[in-house]
């Protein structure tokens, strides 16, 4: 079953994005560059086989749960670490996914001008409320250009209470995922294990607080290696 899913053609992914109305149509989003930590994907992928030795087995373990509301997720085809992806924390200081080592993370890139992003934000907030712990976190990264006024205003307006505020106004994190063939539009979501290894990814929205998503996250957490 894993082999069949993992070989879905890229054209189908692009088509799904277009149907959902999420293909990026703004030149600004494609400006290259970003925060320290968003480096060229080639070296990272080359090193990933050593840093993610158990990734294939863990992807196989969650594959049967990629169904229903989260069926658009694509299991990671090759060992790939995303631990170097960079953005800003709630205090405005740079950080990378390395700071989340020890947690399974659901990394979601969103913008206020992206309608599907806005629609799925309450579900991400609910997922964090239900599952957030020292073993799991939803890491929702806003990539609006400009200052914080618009994204923070949107989050306040819809009553987001459980998500921490992560930000990359340079859009460097999006461009890095695009270089790695993981992003064609917004929203972009990555399921990442506690070692920073990619388990699955998708372009487009999902019902992240539904039973299918909860079962998937639980399965990903069950594959966590014992601390120490």
TORTOR-375567 format. One line per field, with one value per residue: residue number from 0; chain; x, y, z of N, C-alpha, C in turn. Coordinates in Angstrom, 3 decimals, m for minus. Layout:
k: [NUM; ...] .
c: [A; ...] .
nxx: [X; ...] .
nyy: [Y; ...] .
nzz: [Z; ...] .
caxx: [X; ...] .
cayy: [Y; ...] .
cazz: [Z; ...] .
cxx: [X; ...] .
cyy: [Y; ...] .
czz: [Z; ...] .
***
This chain:
k: [0; 1; 2; 3; 4; 5; 6; 7; 8; 9; 10; 11; 12; 13; 14; 15; 16; 17; 18; 19; 20; 21; 22; 23; 24; 25; 26; 27; 28; 29; 30; 31; 32; 33; 34; 35; 36; 37; 38; 39; 40; 41; 42; 43; 44; 45; 46; 47; 48; 49; 50; 51; 52; 53; 54; 55; 56; 57; 58; 59; 60; 61; 62; 63; 64; 65; 66; 67; 68; 69; 70; 71; 72; 73; 74; 75; 76; 77; 78; 79; 80; 81; 82; 83; 84; 85; 86; 87; 88; 89; 90; 91; 92; 93; 94; 95; 96; 97; 98; 99; 100; 101; 102; 103; 104; 105; 106; 107; 108; 109; 110; 111; 112; 113; 114; 115; 116; 117; 118; 119; 120; 121; 122; 123; 124; 125; 126; 127; 128; 129; 130; 131; 132; 133; 134; 135; 136; 137; 138; 139; 140; 141; 142; 143; 144; 145; 146; 147; 148; 149; 150; 151; 152; 153; 154; 155; 156; 157; 158; 159; 160; 161; 162; 163; 164; 165; 166; 167; 168; 169; 170; 171; 172; 173; 174; 175; 176; 177; 178; 179; 180; 181; 182; 183; 184; 185; 186; 187; 188; 189; 190; 191; 192; 193; 194; 195; 196; 197; 198; 199; 200; 201; 202; 203; 204; 205; 206; 207; 208; 209; 210; 211; 212; 213; 214; 215; 216; 217; 218; 219; 220; 221; 222; 223; 224; 225; 226; 227] .
c: [A; A; A; A; A; A; A; A; A; A; A; A; A; A; A; A; A; A; A; A; A; A; A; A; A; A; A; A; A; A; A; A; A; A; A; A; A; A; A; A; A; A; A; A; A; A; A; A; A; A; A; A; A; A; A; A; A; A; A; A; A; A; A; A; A; A; A; A; A; A; A; A; A; A; A; A; A; A; A; A; A; A; A; A; A; A; A; A; A; A; A; A; A; A; A; A; A; A; A; A; A; A; A; A; A; A; A; A; A; A; A; A; A; A; A; A; A; A; A; A; A; A; A; A; A; A; A; A; A; A; A; A; A; A; A; A; A; A; A; A; A; A; A; A; A; A; A; A; A; A; A; A; A; A; A; A; A; A; A; A; A; A; A; A; A; A; A; A; A; A; A; A; A; A; A; A; A; A; A; A; A; A; A; A; A; A; A; A; A; A; A; A; A; A; A; A; A; A; A; A; A; A; A; A; A; A; A; A; A; A; A; A; A; A; A; A; A; A; A; A; A; A; A; A; A; A; A; A] .
nxx: [0.827; 1.964; 3.864; 2.280; 0.913; 3.065; 4.063; 2.404; 1.817; 3.474; 2.021; m0.618; m0.721; m0.351; m2.681; m4.638; m4.067; m4.738; m7.483; m8.406; m7.980; m5.603; m3.152; m0.256; m0.369; 1.096; 3.800; 5.432; 5.570; 7.371; 9.872; 13.260; 15.256; 15.768; 15.439; 18.284; 19.157; 17.283; 18.372; 19.966; 18.340; 19.718; 22.154; 21.084; 19.267; 21.044; 22.437; 20.460; 19.900; 21.585; 20.816; 18.158; 17.565; 15.503; 13.303; 11.828; 10.527; 8.889; 7.269; 5.913; 4.469; 2.558; 1.205; m1.245; m3.082; m3.415; m5.899; m9.377; m10.237; m7.609; m6.519; m5.182; m2.580; 0.817; 2.928; 6.311; 8.774; 11.528; 14.315; 14.454; 15.526; 14.091; 14.916; 16.370; 14.785; 13.869; 12.434; 10.637; 10.193; 7.613; 8.676; 9.959; 12.526; 14.966; 14.541; 14.790; 13.444; 14.904; 14.692; 12.445; 12.973; 12.293; 9.592; 6.763; 5.753; 3.312; 3.713; 2.636; 2.211; 0.938; m1.124; m2.690; m4.025; m4.727; m7.411; m8.174; m6.352; m7.191; m9.651; m9.009; m7.684; m9.061; m9.455; m6.840; m6.112; m7.855; m6.898; m4.382; m5.265; m6.422; m4.376; m1.902; 1.196; 4.100; 4.974; 3.903; 3.202; 1.390; 2.784; 2.271; 3.090; 3.141; 3.321; 2.930; 3.828; 5.387; 4.456; 3.443; 0.801; m1.530; m1.656; m1.746; m4.015; m5.979; m5.864; m6.642; m9.204; m10.631; m10.478; m8.274; m6.592; m4.797; m2.598; 0.821; 2.536; 4.137; 6.412; 7.421; 8.262; 9.834; 9.313; 11.075; 11.030; 8.947; 9.972; 12.176; 10.949; 9.702; 11.931; 12.614; 10.670; 8.305; 6.349; 3.795; 1.879; m0.368; m2.406; 0.583; 1.527; 3.433; 4.139; 6.116; 8.636; 9.938; 12.633; 13.026; 12.578; 10.980; 7.728; 5.305; 3.572; 1.625; m0.148; m2.625; m5.819; m7.038; m9.211; m8.212; m8.883; m10.497; m11.521; m9.964; m7.568; m6.759; m6.306; m4.194; m2.169; m1.890; m0.899; 1.555; 2.809; 2.986; 5.056; 7.275; 10.609; 11.969; 12.872; 16.238] .
nyy: [m1.220; 1.266; 1.727; 2.234; 4.634; 6.381; 6.895; 8.588; 10.778; 13.907; 15.735; 15.164; 16.103; 18.840; 19.331; 18.810; 20.888; 23.085; 22.706; 23.067; 25.704; 26.816; 27.258; 29.210; 32.519; 34.804; 36.937; 37.785; 35.744; 34.003; 35.038; 34.546; 33.356; 33.715; 32.979; 32.176; 28.788; 27.866; 26.237; 25.143; 22.358; 20.117; 19.237; 18.638; 16.548; 14.648; 13.996; 12.857; 10.115; 9.075; 10.501; 9.876; 7.008; 5.208; 6.007; 4.959; 2.691; 3.859; 5.504; 3.521; 2.472; 4.424; 4.683; 3.177; 4.767; 7.050; 8.333; 9.014; 12.141; 12.981; 11.951; 13.093; 13.417; 12.727; 10.025; 10.179; 9.692; 9.239; 9.099; 11.976; 14.788; 17.514; 19.188; 21.488; 23.583; 26.964; 29.688; 32.266; 32.501; 32.932; 35.067; 36.499; 35.807; 34.008; 30.537; 26.965; 23.827; 22.130; 22.922; 21.644; 19.039; 15.833; 16.024; 15.023; 16.820; 18.849; 20.664; 23.615; 25.781; 28.994; 31.763; 34.989; 35.811; 33.514; 31.632; 28.840; 28.332; 30.025; 28.890; 26.386; 26.955; 27.112; 24.353; 23.407; 24.747; 23.499; 20.885; 21.224; 21.883; 19.466; 17.529; 18.630; 18.595; 17.599; 15.890; 16.370; 18.924; 21.429; 23.321; 26.149; 28.231; 31.483; 33.187; 35.714; 38.742; 41.778; 43.422; 42.206; 42.856; 42.216; 39.258; 38.632; 40.022; 38.628; 36.070; 36.740; 37.660; 35.342; 33.879; 32.213; 30.251; 28.327; 27.850; 28.529; 31.505; 31.510; 32.607; 33.722; 36.180; 36.507; 34.508; 32.494; 29.851; 28.664; 28.829; 27.158; 24.670; 24.457; 24.182; 21.657; 20.162; 19.931; 21.778; 23.486; 25.360; 27.039; 25.982; 24.452; 21.407; 19.529; 16.410; 15.550; 13.640; 13.063; 13.364; 15.153; 14.200; 13.812; 12.550; 12.605; 14.626; 17.398; 19.436; 21.767; 22.039; 20.401; 18.532; 18.939; 18.448; 16.293; 12.791; 11.116; 12.549; 12.715; 10.021; 9.496; 11.213; 10.138; 7.603; 8.341; 9.335; 7.027; 5.725; 6.963; 7.119; 5.877; 8.274; 9.261] .
nzz: [0.000; 0.730; m1.291; m3.531; m2.838; m2.440; m4.930; m6.279; m8.952; m9.494; m10.994; m10.340; m7.756; m8.167; m9.593; m7.649; m5.907; m7.511; m7.930; m5.342; m5.137; m4.267; m5.409; m5.626; m6.592; m6.559; m7.115; m5.050; m3.166; m4.206; m4.025; m3.465; m0.693; 2.903; 6.419; 8.503; 8.458; 6.669; 4.300; 1.238; m0.201; m1.206; 0.152; 2.633; 2.089; 1.148; 3.471; 4.985; 5.059; 6.967; 9.246; 9.563; 10.014; 10.666; 9.287; 7.047; 8.071; 9.967; 8.445; 7.051; 9.152; 9.780; 7.435; 6.857; 8.171; 6.746; 5.478; 4.649; 5.966; 5.874; 3.621; 1.474; 2.163; 1.393; 1.760; 2.905; 0.484; 0.411; 2.701; 4.588; 6.248; 7.948; 9.827; 9.783; 8.939; 9.097; 11.022; 12.810; 16.353; 18.925; 20.373; 18.490; 17.855; 15.866; 15.085; 14.627; 13.400; 14.901; 17.499; 18.340; 18.795; 20.005; 20.018; 18.093; 15.269; 13.604; 10.998; 9.638; 6.972; 6.427; 5.263; 5.515; 3.234; 1.996; 1.354; 1.916; 3.966; 6.007; 6.544; 7.614; 9.948; 12.541; 13.016; 13.232; 15.548; 17.329; 17.169; 18.368; 20.935; 21.712; 21.417; 21.955; 23.681; 25.632; 23.787; 21.318; 18.900; 17.142; 14.699; 13.436; 10.891; 9.940; 6.816; 5.804; 4.137; 5.354; 8.474; 11.774; 12.193; 10.572; 10.413; 13.194; 13.928; 12.492; 13.738; 16.323; 15.778; 15.014; 17.264; 18.042; 20.332; 21.215; 19.617; 19.203; 18.130; 15.224; 12.697; 9.421; 7.667; 5.467; 3.705; 3.302; 4.291; 2.870; 0.233; 0.519; 0.958; m1.483; m3.158; m2.398; m3.536; m2.094; m1.808; m3.500; m3.299; m1.017; 1.796; 3.171; 4.597; 6.881; 8.321; 10.922; 12.503; 15.885; 15.623; 13.673; 11.136; 8.014; 7.720; 6.287; 3.828; 2.535; 0.156; 0.460; 2.212; 5.241; 7.433; 10.349; 12.988; 13.092; 13.444; 11.786; 11.483; 14.173; 14.809; 13.088; 14.090; 16.659; 15.974; 14.839; 17.091; 18.591; 17.393; 18.336; 19.512; 22.585; 25.057; 25.501] .
caxx: [0.000; 2.845; 4.493; 1.286; 0.676; 4.258; 4.404; 1.431; 2.559; 3.463; 0.963; m1.858; m0.629; m0.600; m4.099; m5.382; m3.874; m5.479; m8.900; m8.676; m7.806; m4.516; m1.903; 0.206; m0.389; 1.711; 5.246; 6.123; 5.804; 8.449; 11.158; 14.147; 15.928; 15.047; 16.180; 19.336; 18.552; 16.635; 19.487; 19.683; 17.889; 20.567; 23.037; 20.259; 18.745; 22.178; 22.805; 19.295; 19.909; 22.267; 20.112; 16.799; 17.686; 14.272; 12.195; 10.992; 9.672; 7.911; 6.308; 5.080; 3.584; 1.436; 0.574; m2.656; m3.935; m3.533; m7.180; m10.460; m9.976; m6.185; m6.107; m4.335; m1.177; 1.706; 4.005; 7.657; 9.337; 12.933; 14.757; 14.677; 15.445; 13.669; 15.232; 17.026; 13.844; 13.935; 11.374; 10.748; 9.340; 6.703; 9.441; 10.572; 13.882; 15.050; 14.686; 14.583; 12.740; 15.772; 14.204; 11.295; 13.429; 11.606; 8.161; 6.185; 5.184; 2.555; 4.163; 1.665; 2.495; m0.319; m1.120; m4.035; m4.669; m5.024; m8.722; m8.180; m5.579; m8.062; m10.725; m8.561; m7.000; m9.726; m9.228; m5.475; m6.156; m8.522; m5.971; m3.400; m5.938; m6.679; m3.206; m0.668; 1.843; 5.550; 5.260; 3.310; 2.805; 1.092; 3.671; 1.661; 4.016; 2.571; 4.313; 2.554; 4.828; 5.076; 4.564; 2.589; m0.540; m2.601; m1.829; m2.175; m5.395; m6.816; m5.909; m7.475; m10.586; m11.310; m10.395; m7.243; m6.124; m3.881; m1.430; 1.875; 2.655; 5.394; 6.341; 8.545; 7.827; 10.697; 8.830; 12.196; 10.679; 8.171; 10.868; 12.999; 10.117; 9.512; 13.159; 12.627; 9.485; 7.308; 5.366; 3.377; 0.924; m0.719; m1.471; 1.506; 1.605; 4.400; 4.132; 7.543; 8.836; 10.633; 14.025; 13.064; 12.510; 9.687; 6.918; 4.315; 3.385; 0.515; m0.524; m4.072; m6.360; m7.609; m9.970; m7.178; m9.389; m11.379; m11.053; m8.890; m6.331; m6.365; m5.745; m2.889; m1.215; m1.659; m0.027; 2.893; 3.371; 3.283; 6.325; 8.360; 11.636; 12.077; 13.852; 17.499] .
cayy: [0.000; 2.422; 1.986; 2.820; 6.023; 7.211; 7.177; 9.457; 11.738; 15.301; 16.446; 15.014; 17.012; 20.182; 19.415; 18.930; 22.244; 24.007; 22.526; 23.663; 27.153; 27.206; 27.524; 30.558; 33.358; 36.096; 36.942; 38.032; 34.515; 33.241; 35.688; 33.603; 33.847; 33.415; 32.995; 31.187; 27.489; 27.455; 26.086; 24.352; 21.023; 19.028; 18.724; 18.090; 15.253; 13.725; 13.580; 12.376; 8.666; 8.812; 11.113; 9.327; 5.589; 4.434; 6.737; 4.123; 1.842; 4.695; 5.889; 2.344; 2.265; 5.361; 4.686; 2.757; 5.808; 8.171; 8.025; 9.928; 13.580; 13.258; 11.070; 13.810; 13.345; 11.841; 9.511; 10.535; 8.650; 9.007; 9.658; 13.418; 15.564; 18.911; 19.787; 22.781; 24.619; 28.086; 30.692; 33.005; 32.077; 33.947; 36.222; 37.160; 35.331; 32.891; 29.182; 25.943; 22.655; 21.462; 23.276; 20.796; 17.666; 15.150; 16.125; 14.929; 18.120; 19.067; 21.983; 24.141; 27.113; 29.643; 33.216; 35.543; 35.951; 32.160; 31.272; 27.532; 28.435; 30.663; 27.970; 25.252; 27.391; 26.666; 22.918; 23.269; 25.199; 22.449; 19.760; 21.547; 21.798; 18.065; 16.656; 19.311; 18.099; 17.577; 14.909; 16.785; 20.328; 22.021; 24.464; 26.895; 29.314; 32.484; 33.700; 37.024; 39.801; 42.933; 43.289; 41.205; 43.368; 41.510; 37.879; 38.595; 40.482; 37.527; 35.040; 37.267; 37.775; 34.037; 33.285; 31.181; 30.305; 27.251; 27.810; 29.535; 32.357; 31.350; 33.585; 33.934; 37.184; 36.441; 33.346; 31.592; 28.468; 28.177; 28.639; 25.974; 23.498; 24.400; 23.608; 20.222; 19.582; 19.653; 22.859; 24.120; 26.402; 27.069; 25.678; 23.324; 20.765; 18.443; 15.622; 15.375; 12.877; 13.795; 13.569; 16.107; 13.479; 13.947; 11.340; 12.804; 16.032; 17.664; 20.794; 21.850; 21.999; 19.156; 18.669; 18.455; 18.086; 15.148; 11.496; 10.592; 13.248; 12.343; 8.666; 9.589; 11.812; 9.132; 6.567; 8.922; 9.422; 5.670; 5.282; 7.710; 6.366; 6.255; 9.335; 8.784] .
cazz: [0.000; 0.817; m2.574; m4.425; m2.463; m2.502; m6.307; m6.912; m9.777; m9.072; m11.692; m9.603; m6.611; m8.676; m9.939; m6.401; m5.404; m8.355; m7.649; m4.032; m5.226; m3.379; m6.100; m5.319; m7.773; m6.252; m7.314; m3.786; m2.427; m4.803; m3.810; m2.806; 0.502; 4.128; 7.663; 8.673; 8.734; 5.434; 3.398; 0.049; 0.179; m1.677; 1.190; 3.697; 1.658; 1.072; 4.820; 5.718; 5.252; 8.234; 10.367; 9.648; 9.636; 10.889; 8.694; 6.178; 8.904; 10.644; 7.412; 6.808; 10.304; 9.757; 6.113; 6.840; 8.772; 5.817; 4.851; 5.029; 5.943; 5.649; 2.521; 0.521; 2.593; 0.651; 2.612; 2.458; m0.385; 0.737; 3.977; 4.478; 7.475; 7.784; 11.120; 9.566; 8.499; 10.022; 11.115; 14.062; 17.450; 19.465; 20.856; 17.345; 17.635; 14.931; 15.575; 13.602; 13.917; 15.877; 18.838; 18.646; 18.940; 21.094; 19.746; 16.761; 14.934; 12.381; 10.563; 8.674; 6.460; 6.094; 5.067; 5.679; 1.926; 1.512; 1.904; 2.577; 5.214; 6.998; 6.886; 8.411; 11.162; 13.776; 13.217; 13.742; 16.934; 18.097; 17.249; 19.403; 22.234; 22.025; 21.375; 22.312; 24.895; 25.464; 22.738; 20.043; 18.758; 15.845; 14.471; 12.339; 10.555; 9.038; 5.875; 5.269; 4.074; 6.190; 9.920; 12.419; 12.487; 9.884; 10.881; 14.596; 13.958; 12.032; 14.773; 17.410; 15.288; 14.991; 18.591; 18.197; 21.722; 21.589; 18.746; 19.368; 16.942; 14.500; 11.603; 8.508; 6.705; 4.283; 2.938; 3.038; 4.587; 1.725; m0.904; 0.765; 0.696; m2.932; m3.717; m2.089; m4.177; m1.066; m1.778; m4.751; m2.938; 0.403; 2.874; 3.095; 5.905; 7.030; 9.553; 11.191; 13.735; 16.952; 15.243; 12.576; 9.866; 7.361; 7.603; 5.230; 3.490; 1.637; m0.225; 0.538; 3.564; 5.761; 8.692; 11.258; 14.312; 12.953; 13.935; 10.937; 11.838; 15.527; 14.763; 12.432; 15.031; 17.701; 15.408; 14.717; 18.440; 19.059; 16.826; 18.940; 20.204; 23.994; 25.329; 26.026] .
cxx: [0.850; 3.423; 3.533; 1.065; 1.876; 4.618; 3.318; 2.167; 2.407; 2.348; m0.360; m1.873; m0.920; m2.072; m4.959; m5.275; m4.700; m6.968; m9.279; m8.508; m6.643; m3.205; m1.512; 0.284; 0.221; 3.212; 5.983; 6.458; 6.993; 9.797; 12.043; 14.763; 15.143; 15.957; 17.297; 18.695; 17.776; 17.701; 19.096; 19.390; 18.833; 21.421; 22.246; 19.762; 19.856; 22.525; 21.680; 19.300; 20.567; 21.469; 18.710; 16.787; 16.397; 13.071; 11.273; 10.034; 8.573; 6.866; 5.359; 4.081; 2.375; 0.650; m0.881; m3.609; m4.079; m4.767; m8.212; m10.080; m8.522; m5.630; m5.191; m2.872; m0.405; 2.796; 5.363; 8.256; 10.743; 13.256; 15.082; 14.496; 15.009; 13.994; 15.852; 16.064; 13.749; 12.766; 11.573; 9.760; 8.445; 7.420; 10.132; 11.983; 13.894; 15.152; 14.499; 13.813; 13.611; 15.308; 13.021; 11.677; 12.798; 10.097; 7.862; 5.555; 4.357; 2.850; 3.242; 2.053; 1.195; m0.123; m2.551; m4.769; m5.051; m6.325; m8.755; m7.409; m6.463; m9.139; m10.253; m7.914; m7.721; m9.518; m7.818; m5.398; m6.794; m7.635; m4.919; m4.015; m6.116; m5.397; m1.906; m0.114; 3.349; 5.964; 4.706; 2.985; 2.444; 1.953; 3.159; 2.484; 3.363; 3.651; 3.834; 3.770; 4.422; 5.182; 3.542; 1.124; m1.647; m2.749; m2.290; m3.631; m6.355; m6.964; m6.767; m8.946; m11.323; m11.124; m9.411; m6.600; m4.985; m2.602; m0.436; 2.036; 4.057; 5.281; 7.582; 8.097; 8.706; 10.215; 9.951; 11.849; 9.847; 9.073; 11.770; 12.202; 9.830; 10.741; 13.216; 11.415; 8.420; 6.207; 5.087; 2.412; 0.642; m2.134; m0.577; 1.609; 2.587; 4.138; 5.555; 7.721; 9.711; 12.121; 14.159; 13.020; 11.091; 8.992; 5.917; 4.143; 2.183; 0.421; m2.040; m4.558; m6.854; m8.362; m9.098; m7.675; m10.331; m10.736; m9.915; m7.556; m5.841; m5.726; m4.365; m1.839; m0.889; m0.713; 1.404; 3.571; 3.735; 4.596; 7.518; 9.341; 11.694; 13.158; 15.117; 17.980] .
cyy: [1.254; 2.755; 2.662; 4.295; 6.900; 7.590; 7.961; 10.538; 13.155; 16.076; 16.325; 15.947; 18.441; 20.359; 19.563; 20.337; 23.249; 23.925; 23.179; 25.176; 27.647; 27.452; 28.974; 31.376; 34.712; 36.007; 37.049; 36.742; 33.742; 33.938; 34.768; 34.233; 33.530; 33.472; 31.976; 29.873; 26.991; 27.386; 25.211; 22.913; 19.911; 18.408; 18.048; 16.698; 14.226; 13.171; 12.839; 10.881; 8.300; 9.348; 10.549; 7.839; 4.794; 5.023; 5.837; 3.254; 2.653; 5.204; 4.727; 2.119; 3.194; 5.305; 4.230; 3.805; 7.036; 7.922; 9.070; 11.385; 13.925; 12.426; 11.754; 13.855; 12.364; 11.343; 9.900; 9.393; 8.258; 9.600; 11.132; 14.085; 16.983; 19.710; 21.172; 23.890; 25.726; 29.041; 31.423; 32.480; 33.209; 35.202; 36.971; 36.704; 34.135; 31.550; 28.239; 24.789; 21.846; 21.745; 22.410; 19.319; 17.033; 15.178; 15.725; 16.291; 18.044; 20.505; 22.456; 25.556; 27.741; 31.135; 33.726; 35.673; 34.603; 31.683; 29.892; 27.522; 28.983; 29.699; 26.836; 25.648; 26.984; 25.184; 22.652; 23.670; 24.134; 21.220; 20.009; 21.442; 20.343; 17.263; 17.309; 18.857; 18.205; 16.566; 15.315; 18.278; 20.628; 23.275; 25.192; 28.149; 30.251; 33.025; 34.974; 37.934; 40.926; 42.626; 42.279; 41.617; 42.531; 40.070; 37.783; 39.039; 39.394; 36.463; 35.479; 37.289; 36.437; 33.262; 32.147; 31.324; 29.339; 27.184; 28.901; 30.283; 32.230; 32.107; 33.520; 34.893; 37.221; 35.396; 32.368; 30.133; 27.869; 27.894; 27.421; 24.695; 23.354; 23.809; 22.102; 19.489; 19.168; 20.712; 23.360; 25.275; 26.326; 26.554; 24.486; 22.726; 19.607; 17.733; 15.166; 14.618; 13.645; 13.983; 14.567; 15.467; 13.540; 12.596; 11.438; 14.297; 16.182; 19.144; 20.835; 21.693; 20.613; 19.464; 18.099; 18.103; 16.890; 13.842; 10.932; 11.237; 12.840; 10.958; 8.667; 10.134; 10.822; 8.051; 7.080; 9.010; 8.041; 5.151; 6.005; 6.788; 6.790; 7.310; 8.722; 7.535] .
czz: [0.000; m0.536; m3.534; m4.127; m2.741; m3.919; m7.030; m7.690; m9.265; m9.750; m10.969; m8.401; m7.038; m9.002; m8.695; m5.832; m6.193; m8.080; m6.337; m4.042; m4.406; m4.095; m5.896; m6.591; m7.524; m6.375; m5.999; m3.068; m2.954; m4.717; m3.000; m1.566; 1.728; 5.325; 7.657; 9.073; 7.537; 4.357; 2.225; 0.420; m0.198; m0.598; 2.298; 3.337; 1.599; 2.445; 5.546; 5.963; 6.573; 9.416; 10.566; 9.299; 9.768; 10.164; 7.869; 6.981; 9.573; 9.668; 7.131; 7.939; 10.285; 8.456; 6.122; 7.407; 7.882; 4.959; 5.256; 4.887; 5.651; 4.493; 1.514; 0.944; 1.721; 1.586; 2.041; 1.660; 0.027; 2.102; 3.795; 5.831; 7.143; 9.037; 10.984; 9.174; 9.542; 9.910; 12.434; 15.095; 17.933; 19.969; 19.731; 17.040; 16.682; 15.664; 14.411; 14.222; 14.876; 17.302; 19.266; 18.752; 20.176; 20.944; 18.304; 16.476; 13.655; 11.979; 9.444; 8.271; 5.982; 5.886; 5.158; 4.353; 1.316; 2.154; 2.551; 3.890; 6.327; 7.474; 7.800; 9.740; 12.449; 14.064; 13.724; 15.202; 17.824; 18.238; 18.323; 20.790; 22.663; 22.228; 21.840; 23.655; 24.708; 24.402; 21.377; 20.066; 17.309; 15.725; 13.231; 12.080; 9.547; 8.115; 5.175; 5.187; 5.029; 7.670; 10.450; 12.538; 11.848; 10.360; 12.330; 14.728; 13.529; 13.107; 15.956; 17.017; 15.349; 16.299; 18.754; 19.569; 22.038; 20.757; 19.122; 18.048; 16.352; 13.175; 10.732; 7.415; 5.466; 3.287; 2.595; 3.275; 3.451; 0.535; m0.721; 0.508; m0.789; m3.616; m3.502; m2.675; m3.162; m1.035; m3.183; m4.481; m1.448; 0.618; 2.535; 4.492; 5.860; 8.347; 9.785; 12.496; 14.712; 16.691; 14.094; 11.208; 9.301; 7.263; 6.455; 4.984; 2.574; 1.319; m0.261; 1.963; 3.951; 7.045; 9.815; 12.648; 14.273; 13.410; 13.102; 11.286; 13.215; 15.553; 14.119; 13.390; 16.151; 17.213; 15.271; 16.077; 18.983; 18.523; 17.424; 19.660; 21.682; 24.201; 25.930; 25.392] .
***
